[in-house]
Amino acid sequence: MNKESWEVSSSKSSNLTKVSEYFGSEKQLLKLVEELDELKEAIINFTDGKDTKEHVIEEIADVENLLYQITDLWDCSNFLNIVKDYKAARTVWRLSEGTKYTD
């Protein structure tokens, strides 16, 4: 990528697309695993009173940004939305049936 393509955009999606195209899906998947671990630790520490909500939110942002990048690289946002809608509806159905909540 040339220097002009590295200019910071006011668009989050444009910036994340530049990052994901530079690193590629394999590196970003490995980075996602790292960030998920950091989020897990922040949540555990928060629930134990050893961390702040703000830190958990920062880790959520890291995970969401990587999920966005992978979704963009794999061009799967439509399918992802279908799966998310299905899972939400399934959970509501299970709750209405009194079924134990698991996913």
All heavy atoms as an XYZ file, in Angstrom:
841
protein
N       0.839     -1.181      0.000
C       0.000      0.000      0.000
C       0.880      1.239      0.000
O       1.861      1.307      0.719
C      -0.879      0.033      1.248
C      -1.946     -1.018      1.293
S      -3.016     -0.740      2.718
C      -4.517     -1.374      2.065
N       0.472      2.217     -0.771
C       1.247      3.447     -0.789
C       0.818      4.365      0.354
O      -0.186      4.142      1.011
C       1.128      4.146     -2.147
C      -0.309      4.484     -2.486
O      -1.096      4.793     -1.608
N      -0.641      4.426     -3.763
N       1.602      5.406      0.582
C       1.367      6.309      1.708
C      -0.020      6.943      1.656
O      -0.669      7.099      2.686
C       2.441      7.388      1.743
C       2.333      8.293      2.931
C       3.455      9.309      2.964
C       3.252     10.229      4.157
N       4.267     11.223      4.276
N      -0.494      7.292      0.471
C      -1.800      7.937      0.356
C      -2.921      7.035      0.874
O      -3.890      7.498      1.430
C      -2.094      8.339     -1.096
C      -1.231      9.459     -1.626
C       0.179      9.010     -1.992
O       0.355      7.865     -2.458
O       1.108      9.802     -1.793
N      -2.776      5.736      0.701
C      -3.830      4.827      1.158
C      -3.833      4.667      2.669
O      -4.762      4.103      3.229
C      -3.694      3.463      0.479
O      -2.490      2.846      0.869
N      -2.787      5.168      3.350
C      -2.724      5.064      4.802
C      -3.293      6.276      5.511
O      -3.259      6.352      6.728
C      -1.278      4.836      5.260
C      -0.871      3.426      5.047
C       0.041      2.981      4.145
C      -1.372      2.262      5.696
N       0.144      1.617      4.205
C      -0.712      1.149      5.151
C      -2.318      2.046      6.694
C      -0.969     -0.154      5.565
C      -2.575      0.750      7.108
C      -1.902     -0.325      6.552
N      -3.818      7.239      4.770
C      -4.415      8.395      5.421
C      -5.619      7.949      6.231
O      -6.439      7.155      5.784
C      -4.828      9.438      4.388
C      -3.640     10.113      3.731
C      -4.053     11.180      2.741
O      -5.166     11.708      2.860
O      -3.240     11.465      1.850
N      -5.701      8.469      7.447
C      -6.794      8.104      8.338
C      -8.082      8.714      7.820
O      -8.153      9.899      7.511
C      -6.511      8.578      9.779
C      -7.686      8.265     10.688
C      -5.235      7.940     10.304
N      -9.091      7.889      7.731
C     -10.396      8.327      7.262
C     -11.279      8.656      8.462
O     -11.038      8.185      9.573
C     -11.029      7.198      6.445
O     -12.378      7.475      6.184
N     -12.297      9.442      8.230
C     -13.273      9.699      9.291
C     -14.243      8.529      9.413
O     -15.036      8.466     10.331
C     -14.034     10.997      9.018
O     -14.728     10.892      7.788
N     -14.157      7.596      8.482
C     -15.040      6.436      8.471
C     -14.361      5.245      9.151
O     -13.304      4.799      8.728
C     -15.392      6.068      7.031
O     -15.924      4.775      6.953
N     -15.000      4.741     10.214
C     -14.460      3.574     10.902
C     -14.333      2.399      9.949
O     -13.302      1.718      9.914
C     -15.354      3.181     12.080
C     -14.898      1.910     12.785
C     -15.886      1.460     13.838
C     -16.889      0.534     13.217
N     -17.659     -0.256     14.130
N     -15.346      2.173      9.122
C     -15.313      1.022      8.222
C     -14.179      1.135      7.207
O     -13.519      0.144      6.897
C     -16.655      0.843      7.516
O     -16.968      1.965      6.730
N     -13.920      2.341      6.719
C     -12.828      2.531      5.766
C     -11.485      2.233      6.429
O     -10.625      1.571      5.843
C     -12.846      3.962      5.225
O     -11.748      4.185      4.382
N     -11.299      2.706      7.644
C     -10.051      2.444      8.368
C      -9.878      0.957      8.639
O      -8.789      0.400      8.467
C     -10.015      3.234      9.677
C      -9.857      4.717      9.443
O      -9.218      5.150      8.500
N     -10.450      5.504     10.320
N     -10.941      0.293      9.079
C     -10.841     -1.136      9.392
C     -10.616     -1.967      8.136
O      -9.906     -2.973      8.177
C     -12.090     -1.607     10.142
C     -12.236     -1.062     11.557
C     -13.569     -1.504     12.157
C     -11.076     -1.475     12.446
N     -11.187     -1.552      7.013
C     -10.960     -2.260      5.752
C      -9.493     -2.163      5.359
O      -8.896     -3.158      4.924
C     -11.867     -1.697      4.644
O     -13.234     -1.949      5.012
C     -11.584     -2.353      3.311
N      -8.893     -0.998      5.518
C      -7.465     -0.846      5.209
C      -6.623     -1.794      6.064
O      -5.702     -2.445      5.566
C      -7.023      0.597      5.442
C      -7.554      1.573      4.424
C      -7.163      2.992      4.778
C      -7.819      3.981      3.826
N      -7.520      5.366      4.175
N      -6.938     -1.854      7.347
C      -6.177     -2.721      8.258
C      -6.357     -4.183      7.875
O      -5.384     -4.937      7.771
C      -6.616     -2.482      9.723
C      -5.996     -3.502     10.657
C      -6.259     -1.066     10.159
N      -7.596     -4.598      7.641
C      -7.860     -6.011      7.337
C      -7.241     -6.424      6.003
O      -6.723     -7.531      5.876
C      -9.362     -6.306      7.346
O     -10.037     -5.579      6.348
N      -7.273     -5.541      5.017
C      -6.662     -5.871      3.734
C      -5.139     -5.977      3.856
O      -4.521     -6.783      3.175
C      -7.051     -4.836      2.674
C      -8.497     -4.961      2.239
C      -8.930     -3.867      1.285
O      -8.171     -2.892      1.067
O     -10.052     -3.973      0.763
N      -4.558     -5.188      4.726
C      -3.112     -5.236      4.920
C      -2.685     -6.548      5.595
O      -1.764     -7.218      5.157
C      -2.640     -4.035      5.753
C      -1.149     -4.039      5.985
C      -0.274     -3.595      5.002
C      -0.626     -4.510      7.187
C       1.094     -3.607      5.210
C       0.750     -4.520      7.395
C       1.605     -4.073      6.410
O       2.949     -4.093      6.612
N      -3.376     -6.912      6.671
C      -2.972     -8.092      7.436
C      -3.541     -9.394      6.901
O      -2.933    -10.445      7.049
C      -3.363     -7.937      8.913
C      -2.517     -6.944      9.648
C      -3.047     -5.733     10.049
C      -1.189     -7.209      9.936
C      -2.271     -4.813     10.739
C      -0.399     -6.298     10.613
C      -0.946     -5.098     11.016
N      -4.736     -9.365      6.321
C      -5.367    -10.578      5.811
C      -6.117    -11.340      6.897
O      -5.950    -11.094      8.089
N      -6.942    -12.286      6.463
C      -7.842    -12.950      7.403
C      -7.122    -13.864      8.390
O      -7.500    -13.930      9.561
C      -8.943    -13.716      6.662
O      -8.405    -14.742      5.877
N      -6.070    -14.556      7.959
C      -5.404    -15.484      8.880
C      -4.793    -14.743     10.073
O      -4.990    -15.132     11.227
C      -4.326    -16.292      8.162
C      -3.718    -17.359      9.055
C      -2.759    -18.275      8.306
O      -2.927    -18.478      7.095
O      -1.847    -18.768      8.971
N      -4.074    -13.659      9.817
C      -3.481    -12.890     10.916
C      -4.555    -12.254     11.790
O      -4.410    -12.192     13.009
C      -2.531    -11.817     10.378
C      -1.209    -12.373      9.920
C      -0.248    -11.269      9.537
C       1.063    -11.892      9.086
N       2.053    -10.886      8.703
N      -5.631    -11.789     11.168
C      -6.677    -11.156     11.951
C      -7.465    -12.178     12.768
O      -7.941    -11.863     13.860
C      -7.583    -10.313     11.074
C      -6.877     -9.091     10.464
C      -6.094     -8.267     11.461
O      -5.011     -8.631     11.898
N      -6.650     -7.135     11.834
N      -7.583    -13.401     12.282
C      -8.211    -14.451     13.088
C      -7.373    -14.747     14.329
O      -7.908    -14.907     15.434
C      -8.396    -15.731     12.269
C      -9.535    -15.720     11.266
C      -9.436    -16.945     10.354
C     -10.883    -15.683     11.968
N      -6.063    -14.812     14.158
C      -5.184    -15.042     15.309
C      -5.232    -13.862     16.276
O      -5.229    -14.046     17.493
C      -3.754    -15.302     14.835
C      -3.565    -16.590     14.034
C      -2.143    -16.657     13.471
C      -3.884    -17.818     14.872
N      -5.302    -12.657     15.739
C      -5.433    -11.466     16.587
C      -6.757    -11.499     17.334
O      -6.832    -11.108     18.508
C      -5.308    -10.209     15.723
C      -5.339     -8.924     16.492
C      -4.100     -8.765     17.334
C      -4.066     -7.388     17.980
N      -2.980     -7.265     18.945
N      -7.814    -11.980     16.677
C      -9.122    -12.088     17.330
C      -9.050    -13.025     18.531
O      -9.601    -12.719     19.592
C     -10.184    -12.577     16.333
C     -11.579    -12.841     16.913
C     -12.161    -11.573     17.528
C     -12.488    -13.391     15.823
N      -8.367    -14.141     18.391
C      -8.213    -15.072     19.508
C      -7.533    -14.365     20.682
O      -7.960    -14.491     21.840
C      -7.423    -16.329     19.076
C      -7.060    -17.186     20.274
C      -8.218    -17.136     18.054
N      -6.492    -13.606     20.381
C      -5.774    -12.847     21.420
C      -6.709    -11.846     22.104
O      -6.739    -11.746     23.333
C      -4.598    -12.127     20.774
C      -3.814    -11.232     21.687
C      -2.765    -10.425     20.927
O      -2.153    -10.968     19.972
O      -2.562     -9.252     21.291
N      -7.473    -11.110     21.297
C      -8.372    -10.098     21.857
C      -9.530    -10.736     22.633
O      -9.980    -10.181     23.644
C      -8.903     -9.174     20.751
C      -7.839     -8.325     20.092
C      -7.167     -7.322     21.038
O      -7.690     -7.048     22.141
O      -6.093     -6.810     20.665
N     -10.013    -11.885     22.186
C     -11.062    -12.587     22.931
C     -10.554    -13.016     24.303
O     -11.281    -12.932     25.298
C     -11.563    -13.799     22.140
C     -12.450    -13.483     20.948
C     -12.607    -14.727     20.070
C     -13.807    -12.968     21.394
N      -9.303    -13.448     24.359
C      -8.708    -13.827     25.633
C      -8.606    -12.606     26.554
O      -8.903    -12.699     27.756
C      -7.336    -14.464     25.418
C      -6.777    -15.045     26.692
O      -7.489    -15.843     27.343
O      -5.632    -14.707     27.044
N      -8.202    -11.466     25.997
C      -8.120    -10.244     26.793
C      -9.498     -9.824     27.295
O      -9.648     -9.378     28.442
C      -7.469     -9.124     25.993
C      -5.991     -9.354     25.731
C      -5.345     -8.280     24.881
O      -5.939     -7.182     24.712
O      -4.233     -8.533     24.371
N     -10.526     -9.973     26.456
C     -11.890     -9.650     26.879
C     -12.337    -10.584     27.989
O     -12.913    -10.148     28.990
C     -12.847     -9.722     25.686
C     -14.337     -9.523     25.998
C     -14.591     -8.173     26.670
C     -15.148     -9.664     24.720
N     -12.063    -11.864     27.833
C     -12.425    -12.842     28.860
C     -11.797    -12.474     30.202
O     -12.473    -12.452     31.234
C     -11.981    -14.237     28.438
C     -12.268    -15.314     29.470
C     -11.614    -16.619     29.111
C     -10.177    -16.519     29.534
N      -9.411    -17.743     29.518
N     -10.514    -12.142     30.188
C      -9.820    -11.776     31.422
C     -10.398    -10.499     32.024
O     -10.567    -10.406     33.247
C      -8.321    -11.614     31.168
C      -7.605    -12.921     30.902
C      -7.738    -13.915     32.042
O      -7.572    -13.527     33.215
O      -8.035    -15.099     31.752
N     -10.701     -9.521     31.189
C     -11.280     -8.275     31.691
C     -12.644     -8.524     32.330
O     -12.963     -7.948     33.378
C     -11.391     -7.249     30.557
N     -13.445     -9.387     31.721
C     -14.765     -9.710     32.279
C     -14.621    -10.427     33.613
O     -15.306    -10.100     34.587
C     -15.593    -10.553     31.277
C     -15.974     -9.700     30.075
C     -16.830    -11.136     31.954
C     -16.569    -10.485     28.916
N     -13.745    -11.408     33.668
C     -13.522    -12.134     34.921
C     -13.070    -11.170     36.009
O     -13.586    -11.185     37.138
C     -12.500    -13.276     34.722
C     -13.117    -14.395     33.874
C     -12.014    -13.824     36.064
C     -12.114    -15.431     33.390
N     -12.094    -10.316     35.684
C     -11.596     -9.358     36.670
C     -12.662     -8.348     37.069
O     -12.742     -7.954     38.239
C     -10.345     -8.651     36.144
C      -9.148     -9.573     36.093
O      -9.061    -10.545     36.832
N      -8.214     -9.277     35.209
N     -13.511     -7.945     36.137
C     -14.594     -7.014     36.453
C     -15.594     -7.656     37.408
O     -16.001     -7.035     38.387
C     -15.297     -6.549     35.171
C     -16.489     -5.682     35.433
C     -16.328     -4.363     35.831
C     -17.775     -6.187     35.287
C     -17.425     -3.551     36.086
C     -18.878     -5.385     35.531
C     -18.706     -4.065     35.932
N     -15.968     -8.893     37.126
C     -16.952     -9.552     37.995
C     -16.378     -9.851     39.372
O     -17.133     -9.987     40.343
C     -17.500    -10.848     37.365
O     -16.424    -11.739     37.104
C     -18.257    -10.555     36.077
N     -15.046     -9.916     39.478
C     -14.384    -10.100     40.771
C     -14.073     -8.767     41.445
O     -13.457     -8.736     42.517
C     -13.076    -10.886     40.601
C     -13.305    -12.346     40.270
O     -14.416    -12.851     40.478
O     -12.338    -12.993     39.785
N     -14.441     -7.646     40.805
C     -14.191     -6.328     41.368
C     -12.765     -5.846     41.203
O     -12.337     -4.898     41.868
N     -12.013     -6.479     40.305
C     -10.603     -6.128     40.112
C     -10.348     -5.317     38.848
O      -9.196     -5.020     38.529
C      -9.751     -7.400     40.052
C      -9.813     -8.240     41.297
C      -9.036     -9.529     41.093
C      -9.241    -10.480     42.251
N      -8.653    -11.791     41.970
N     -11.388     -4.993     38.094
C     -11.220     -4.241     36.854
C     -12.413     -3.329     36.668
O     -13.424     -3.444     37.363
C     -11.066     -5.194     35.655
C     -10.198     -4.619     34.543
O     -10.051     -3.378     34.477
O      -9.665     -5.404     33.745
N     -12.294     -2.419     35.707
C     -13.350     -1.430     35.483
C     -14.220     -1.802     34.281
O     -13.784     -2.519     33.373
C     -12.729     -0.046     35.213
O     -11.974     -0.107     33.990
C     -11.828      0.387     36.357
N     -15.419     -1.262     34.305
C     -16.322     -1.433     33.167
C     -15.711     -0.818     31.918
O     -15.856     -1.359     30.820
C     -17.678     -0.794     33.477
C     -18.665     -0.935     32.358
C     -20.079     -0.462     32.632
C     -20.300      0.575     33.620
N     -21.690      1.076     33.697
N     -15.003      0.297     32.081
C     -14.382      0.972     30.942
C     -13.372      0.055     30.246
O     -13.287      0.044     29.011
C     -13.703      2.269     31.384
C     -14.675      3.366     31.761
C     -15.345      3.168     33.126
O     -14.848      2.361     33.959
O     -16.387      3.807     33.360
N     -12.605     -0.715     31.031
C     -11.638     -1.630     30.423
C     -12.358     -2.739     29.657
O     -11.937     -3.125     28.564
C     -10.690     -2.224     31.470
C      -9.644     -3.087     30.868
N      -9.368     -4.341     31.327
C      -8.813     -2.898     29.803
C      -8.409     -4.888     30.590
N      -8.061     -4.035     29.651
N     -13.443     -3.245     30.215
C     -14.232     -4.269     29.515
C     -14.745     -3.700     28.195
O     -14.666     -4.356     27.153
C     -15.398     -4.783     30.389
C     -16.290     -5.736     29.603
C     -14.866     -5.465     31.650
N     -15.220     -2.457     28.225
C     -15.728     -1.822     27.008
C     -14.619     -1.671     25.976
O     -14.839     -1.914     24.776
C     -16.381     -0.462     27.345
C     -17.664     -0.700     28.150
C     -16.657      0.355     26.082
C     -18.232      0.552     28.790
N     -13.415     -1.302     26.405
C     -12.289     -1.196     25.474
C     -11.994     -2.538     24.812
O     -11.725     -2.606     23.598
C     -11.032     -0.719     26.207
C     -11.065      0.738     26.601
C      -9.831      1.141     27.397
O      -8.790      0.465     27.288
O      -9.922      2.145     28.122
N     -12.053     -3.608     25.585
C     -11.801     -4.935     25.025
C     -12.927     -5.369     24.096
O     -12.684     -6.008     23.069
C     -11.577     -5.958     26.145
C     -10.349     -5.689     27.008
C      -9.052     -5.612     26.236
O      -8.933     -6.221     25.147
O      -8.119     -4.930     26.716
N     -14.164     -5.007     24.428
C     -15.291     -5.289     23.524
C     -15.067     -4.580     22.192
O     -15.298     -5.158     21.121
C     -16.632     -4.865     24.160
C     -16.997     -5.780     25.324
C     -17.752     -4.848     23.113
C     -18.188     -5.299     26.144
N     -14.596     -3.328     22.245
C     -14.342     -2.566     21.012
C     -13.287     -3.263     20.157
O     -13.437     -3.359     18.929
C     -13.906     -1.146     21.344
N     -12.219     -3.761     20.798
C     -11.183     -4.477     20.044
C     -11.770     -5.704     19.343
O     -11.503     -5.948     18.163
C     -10.046     -4.919     20.966
C      -9.192     -3.764     21.462
O      -9.200     -2.696     20.820
O      -8.507     -3.940     22.494
N     -12.582     -6.463     20.072
C     -13.185     -7.677     19.507
C     -14.156     -7.319     18.384
O     -14.128     -7.930     17.312
C     -13.879     -8.506     20.615
C     -14.745     -9.611     20.023
C     -12.835     -9.094     21.571
N     -14.994     -6.311     18.609
C     -15.942     -5.908     17.564
C     -15.222     -5.437     16.305
O     -15.658     -5.750     15.191
C     -16.879     -4.816     18.077
C     -17.974     -5.339     18.973
C     -19.030     -4.284     19.281
O     -18.879     -3.110     18.877
O     -20.012     -4.637     19.940
N     -14.134     -4.695     16.472
C     -13.393     -4.229     15.297
C     -12.814     -5.397     14.508
O     -12.855     -5.407     13.275
C     -12.287     -3.254     15.707
C     -12.816     -1.869     16.005
O     -13.908     -1.504     15.600
N     -12.037     -1.103     16.741
N     -12.295     -6.388     15.197
C     -11.751     -7.556     14.491
C     -12.861     -8.379     13.853
O     -12.703     -8.879     12.732
C     -10.903     -8.404     15.434
C      -9.509     -7.810     15.606
C      -8.872     -8.247     16.898
C      -8.631     -8.173     14.418
N     -13.986     -8.526     14.525
C     -15.115     -9.240     13.924
C     -15.586     -8.525     12.656
O     -15.901     -9.171     11.644
C     -16.265     -9.382     14.918
C     -16.024    -10.339     16.071
C     -17.147    -10.228     17.104
C     -15.882    -11.770     15.568
N     -15.614     -7.198     12.710
C     -15.979     -6.431     11.522
C     -15.012     -6.719     10.378
O     -15.424     -6.926      9.226
C     -16.005     -4.929     11.833
C     -16.303     -4.095     10.616
C     -17.609     -3.770     10.298
C     -15.285     -3.686      9.759
C     -17.896     -3.036      9.155
C     -15.560     -2.954      8.616
C     -16.866     -2.632      8.323
O     -17.143     -1.917      7.187
N     -13.716     -6.724     10.697
C     -12.704     -6.953      9.653
C     -12.858     -8.329      9.024
O     -12.793     -8.475      7.796
C     -11.304     -6.823     10.250
C     -10.940     -5.414     10.651
C      -9.601     -5.362     11.334
O      -8.625     -5.847     10.789
N      -9.550     -4.781     12.529
N     -13.067     -9.341      9.838
C     -13.189    -10.704      9.312
C     -14.465    -10.842      8.492
O     -14.461    -11.435      7.403
C     -13.122    -11.727     10.465
C     -11.703    -11.709     11.047
C     -13.508    -13.121      9.990
C     -11.579    -12.338     12.393
N     -15.545    -10.254      8.982
C     -16.800    -10.273      8.223
C     -16.613     -9.595      6.867
O     -17.098    -10.089      5.841
C     -17.910     -9.573      9.025
O     -18.077    -10.238     10.274
C     -19.226     -9.588      8.269
N     -15.877     -8.497      6.861
C     -15.603     -7.771      5.621
C     -14.723     -8.602      4.682
O     -15.022     -8.736      3.493
C     -14.931     -6.434      5.951
C     -14.747     -5.544      4.743
O     -15.705     -5.392      3.960
O     -13.649     -4.990      4.590
N     -13.656     -9.180      5.222
C     -12.760     -9.998      4.395
C     -13.467    -11.210      3.807
O     -13.212    -11.605      2.679
C     -11.556    -10.457      5.228
C     -10.480     -9.414      5.500
C      -9.544     -9.884      6.607
C      -9.690     -9.116      4.230
N     -14.319    -11.821      4.574
C     -15.034    -13.023      4.120
C     -16.312    -12.685      3.366
O     -16.994    -13.586      2.869
C     -15.363    -13.922      5.299
C     -14.173    -14.619      5.879
C     -12.875    -14.546      5.465
C     -14.174    -15.514      6.987
N     -12.078    -15.335      6.250
C     -12.847    -15.947      7.192
C     -15.168    -15.991      7.831
C     -12.490    -16.829      8.201
C     -14.824    -16.859      8.839
C     -13.494    -17.282      9.018
N     -16.661    -11.403      3.301
C     -17.859    -10.948      2.604
C     -19.085    -11.765      3.030
O     -19.804    -12.337      2.204
C     -17.657    -11.040      1.080
C     -18.740    -10.317      0.314
O     -19.350     -9.383      0.882
O     -18.988    -10.693     -0.846
N     -19.300    -11.806      4.338
C     -20.368    -12.671      4.865
C     -21.374    -11.918      5.738
O     -22.074    -12.545      6.543
C     -19.758    -13.837      5.634
S     -18.868    -13.357      7.120
N     -21.475    -10.603      5.590
C     -22.367     -9.851      6.482
C     -23.827    -10.258      6.319
O     -24.559    -10.334      7.313
C     -22.193     -8.346      6.296
O     -22.514     -7.960      4.990
N     -24.276    -10.536      5.095
C     -25.670    -10.959      4.911
C     -25.943    -12.289      5.594
O     -26.930    -12.434      6.318
C     -26.023    -11.053      3.419
C     -26.116     -9.695      2.771
O     -26.341     -8.681      3.432
N     -25.935     -9.662      1.471
N     -25.073    -13.256      5.370
C     -25.241    -14.568      6.004
C     -25.140    -14.440      7.519
O     -25.932    -15.043      8.253
C     -24.209    -15.559      5.476
C     -24.322    -16.916      6.107
C     -25.451    -17.693      5.932
C     -23.285    -17.412      6.881
C     -25.555    -18.943      6.521
C     -23.376    -18.662      7.476
C     -24.524    -19.431      7.294
N     -24.208    -13.645      7.998
C     -24.051    -13.444      9.435
C     -25.322    -12.878     10.050
O     -25.773    -13.337     11.110
C     -22.867    -12.511      9.706
C     -22.579    -12.189     11.156
C     -22.204    -13.445     11.938
C     -21.462    -11.164     11.247
N     -25.929    -11.907      9.393
C     -27.180    -11.330      9.906
C     -28.306    -12.348      9.929
O     -29.118    -12.361     10.858
C     -27.570    -10.100      9.095
C     -26.692     -8.918      9.420
O     -26.210     -8.777     10.535
N     -26.461     -8.073      8.440
N     -28.361    -13.213      8.941
C     -29.383    -14.271      8.924
C     -29.181    -15.206     10.116
O     -30.133    -15.550     10.824
C     -29.335    -15.051      7.592
C     -29.828    -14.166      6.446
C     -30.136    -16.347      7.673
C     -29.539    -14.723      5.061
N     -27.938    -15.608     10.361
C     -27.638    -16.513     11.475
C     -27.948    -15.838     12.809
O     -28.537    -16.453     13.706
C     -26.174    -16.994     11.419
C     -25.802    -17.786     12.658
C     -25.931    -17.819     10.156
N     -27.588    -14.570     12.957
C     -27.865    -13.850     14.206
C     -29.372    -13.740     14.443
O     -29.839    -13.945     15.570
C     -27.215    -12.468     14.183
C     -25.704    -12.536     14.282
C     -24.961    -11.227     14.370
C     -25.509     -9.999     13.830
N     -24.612     -8.831     13.856
N     -30.127    -13.412     13.391
C     -31.588    -13.327     13.527
C     -32.174    -14.673     13.925
O     -33.046    -14.752     14.795
C     -32.229    -12.840     12.224
C     -31.951    -11.372     11.933
O     -31.469    -10.650     12.837
O     -32.193    -10.956     10.776
N     -31.701    -15.738     13.277
C     -32.181    -17.079     13.594
C     -31.899    -17.424     15.056
O     -32.770    -17.920     15.778
C     -31.533    -18.119     12.668
C     -31.676    -19.527     13.180
C     -32.895    -20.201     13.057
C     -30.617    -20.165     13.816
C     -33.041    -21.486     13.554
C     -30.761    -21.453     14.310
C     -31.967    -22.108     14.182
O     -32.119    -23.375     14.686
N     -30.676    -17.155     15.512
C     -30.302    -17.502     16.878
C     -31.095    -16.694     17.898
O     -31.486    -17.219     18.942
C     -28.798    -17.342     17.087
C     -28.024    -18.444     16.378
C     -26.559    -18.383     16.711
C     -25.852    -19.600     16.167
N     -25.638    -20.617     17.185
N     -31.340    -15.425     17.614
C     -32.151    -14.606     18.521
C     -33.578    -15.143     18.594
O     -34.149    -15.291     19.687
C     -32.145    -13.152     18.069
N     -34.154    -15.475     17.434
C     -35.519    -16.015     17.401
C     -35.582    -17.365     18.111
O     -36.538    -17.646     18.842
C     -36.000    -16.145     15.957
N     -34.574    -18.199     17.918
C     -34.532    -19.504     18.577
C     -34.482    -19.350     20.096
O     -35.168    -20.074     20.822
C     -33.329    -20.301     18.084
C     -33.240    -21.698     18.695
C     -32.045    -22.457     18.211
N     -30.821    -21.796     18.697
C     -29.609    -22.169     18.361
N     -29.411    -23.158     17.503
N     -28.562    -21.548     18.847
N     -33.709    -18.385     20.572
C     -33.616    -18.162     22.013
C     -34.958    -17.698     22.574
O     -35.401    -18.191     23.621
C     -32.514    -17.135     22.334
O     -31.266    -17.646     21.860
C     -32.417    -16.873     23.823
N     -35.618    -16.780     21.876
C     -36.937    -16.323     22.324
C     -37.919    -17.485     22.332
O     -38.704    -17.657     23.270
C     -37.445    -15.156     21.444
C     -38.910    -14.847     21.735
C     -36.575    -13.928     21.643
N     -37.877    -18.323     21.305
C     -38.755    -19.489     21.255
C     -38.481    -20.415     22.442
O     -39.403    -20.883     23.101
C     -38.567    -20.250     19.941
C     -39.388    -21.499     19.883
C     -40.722    -21.589     19.573
C     -38.962    -22.821     20.189
N     -41.139    -22.898     19.650
C     -40.065    -23.677     20.035
C     -37.739    -23.368     20.575
C     -39.997    -25.038     20.258
C     -37.669    -24.736     20.789
C     -38.790    -25.545     20.631
N     -37.210    -20.686     22.716
C     -36.856    -21.548     23.844
C     -37.355    -20.974     25.164
O     -37.848    -21.702     26.023
C     -35.344    -21.763     23.906
C     -34.823    -22.680     22.834
C     -33.324    -22.793     22.913
N     -32.828    -23.790     21.973
C     -31.548    -23.954     21.682
N     -30.628    -23.205     22.260
N     -31.170    -24.867     20.813
N     -37.212    -19.666     25.324
C     -37.687    -19.048     26.551
C     -39.206    -19.147     26.661
O     -39.745    -19.395     27.751
C     -37.256    -17.567     26.600
C     -35.749    -17.339     26.771
C     -35.404    -15.870     26.562
C     -35.258    -17.824     28.116
N     -39.907    -18.979     25.536
C     -41.361    -19.069     25.565
C     -41.832    -20.496     25.859
O     -42.918    -20.694     26.385
C     -41.954    -18.588     24.227
O     -41.731    -19.536     23.203
N     -41.015    -21.468     25.508
C     -41.335    -22.876     25.753
C     -40.864    -23.338     27.126
O     -41.107    -24.483     27.499
C     -40.699    -23.766     24.679
C     -41.253    -23.549     23.289
C     -42.681    -24.017     23.161
O     -42.981    -25.153     23.585
O     -43.515    -23.242     22.657
N     -40.162    -22.478     27.832
C     -39.621    -22.856     29.132
C     -38.418    -23.763     29.018
O     -38.026    -24.431     29.980
N     -37.817    -23.799     27.828
C     -36.649    -24.641     27.602
C     -35.431    -23.972     28.216
O     -35.297    -22.756     28.181
C     -36.419    -24.827     26.077
O     -37.636    -25.292     25.498
C     -35.315    -25.826     25.813
N     -34.528    -24.786     28.746
C     -33.295    -24.256     29.311
C     -32.558    -23.464     28.237
O     -32.419    -23.896     27.110
C     -32.419    -25.394     29.827
C     -31.153    -24.937     30.484
C     -30.343    -26.110     30.991
C     -29.014    -25.620     31.532
N     -28.136    -26.693     31.930
N     -32.055    -22.288     28.632
C     -31.338    -21.405     27.707
C     -29.926    -21.934     27.496
O     -29.123    -21.983     28.400
C     -31.290    -19.979     28.220
C     -30.426    -19.081     27.383
C     -30.885    -18.618     26.161
C     -29.162    -18.708     27.806
C     -30.093    -17.805     25.369
C     -28.370    -17.877     27.021
C     -28.853    -17.426     25.812
O     -28.058    -16.617     25.032
N     -29.655    -22.377     26.279
C     -28.298    -22.741     25.871
C     -28.137    -22.343     24.419
O     -29.105    -22.270     23.676
C     -28.028    -24.275     25.980
O     -28.986    -24.978     25.197
C     -28.089    -24.738     27.425
N     -26.896    -22.088     24.034
C     -26.680    -21.725     22.637
C     -25.485    -22.358     22.071
O     -24.548    -22.758     22.394
C     -26.579    -20.210     22.498
C     -27.041    -19.730     21.126
O     -27.811    -20.432     20.467
O     -26.613    -18.647     20.739
